Amino acid sequence: MVYLIKKEDPFVQDHAKEALNWSITVMIGYAISWVLMLILVGFLTAFALGIAHLVFCIIAAVSASKGETYRLPFAIRLIK
C-alpha cells in the first residue's frame, strides 16, 4: 500500500520487491507442503514454513523501521 504512494522512493521500491519475492516464495512452499500432506510430512513443513515466515517478516519490519535494507535469506529473486 505504501508503494502506491511513494513509487519514486528507491528504499520503498526495494522493500516492496523483497516483500513480493518473499510472498511468492512462501506460496510456492505452501503449495509443496500441501502436496506433501498426502504422506503426512507436509504438516511439519507447513508448520516450519509458517514459523519462518513470521520470524523473517518481523526481522524485515524491524530493519525497515531502522532505515536499513534487509535481504531475506531464502527468498527466490523473481522480481528484480
C-alpha positions as CSV (number, residue, x, y, z in Angstrom):
1,M,0.0,0.0,0.0
2,V,2.8,2.4,0.8
3,Y,4.4,1.5,-2.6
4,L,1.4,3.1,-4.3
5,I,2.0,6.4,-2.5
6,K,5.8,6.5,-2.7
7,K,6.7,4.9,-6.0
8,E,9.7,7.1,-6.7
9,D,11.5,6.3,-3.4
10,P,14.2,3.6,-4.1
11,F,14.1,2.4,-0.5
12,V,10.3,1.7,-0.7
13,Q,10.8,0.0,-4.1
14,D,13.5,-2.2,-2.8
15,H,11.4,-3.4,0.2
16,A,8.3,-3.8,-1.9
17,K,10.2,-6.1,-4.4
18,E,11.7,-8.0,-1.5
19,A,8.3,-8.5,0.1
20,L,6.8,-9.6,-3.2
21,N,9.6,-12.1,-3.7
22,W,9.2,-13.5,-0.2
23,S,5.4,-13.8,-0.7
24,I,5.9,-15.8,-3.9
25,T,8.5,-18.0,-2.2
26,V,6.1,-18.7,0.7
27,M,3.2,-19.5,-1.6
28,I,5.4,-22.0,-3.5
29,G,6.5,-23.5,-0.2
30,Y,2.9,-23.9,1.0
31,A,1.9,-25.5,-2.3
32,I,4.7,-28.0,-1.9
33,S,3.7,-28.6,1.7
34,W,0.1,-29.2,0.6
35,V,1.2,-31.9,-1.8
36,L,3.4,-33.4,0.9
37,M,0.4,-33.6,3.3
38,L,-0.6,-36.7,1.4
39,I,2.3,-38.5,3.0
40,L,2.0,-36.6,6.3
41,V,5.3,-34.8,6.0
42,G,3.6,-31.7,4.7
43,F,2.1,-30.8,8.1
44,L,5.6,-30.4,9.5
45,T,6.9,-28.4,6.6
46,A,3.9,-26.2,6.6
47,F,4.4,-25.5,10.3
48,A,8.1,-24.8,9.9
49,L,7.3,-22.5,6.9
50,G,4.8,-20.6,9.0
51,I,7.2,-20.0,11.8
52,A,10.0,-19.0,9.4
53,H,7.5,-16.6,7.6
54,L,6.6,-15.0,10.9
55,V,10.2,-14.6,12.1
56,F,11.6,-13.3,8.8
57,C,8.7,-10.8,8.5
58,I,9.4,-9.4,11.9
59,I,13.1,-9.1,11.3
60,A,12.5,-7.3,7.9
61,A,10.0,-4.9,9.5
62,V,12.4,-4.0,12.3
63,S,15.2,-3.5,9.7
64,A,12.9,-1.3,7.6
65,S,11.9,0.8,10.6
66,K,15.6,1.5,11.2
67,G,16.1,2.5,7.6
68,E,18.2,-0.5,6.7
69,T,17.7,-2.8,3.7
70,Y,17.2,-6.4,4.5
71,R,17.5,-9.4,2.2
72,L,15.5,-12.4,3.2
73,P,17.9,-15.4,3.1
74,F,15.7,-18.0,1.3
75,A,13.6,-15.8,-1.0
76,I,13.6,-16.6,-4.7
77,R,14.5,-13.5,-6.6
78,L,11.9,-13.4,-9.3
79,I,11.3,-9.7,-9.3
80,K,14.5,-7.6,-9.7
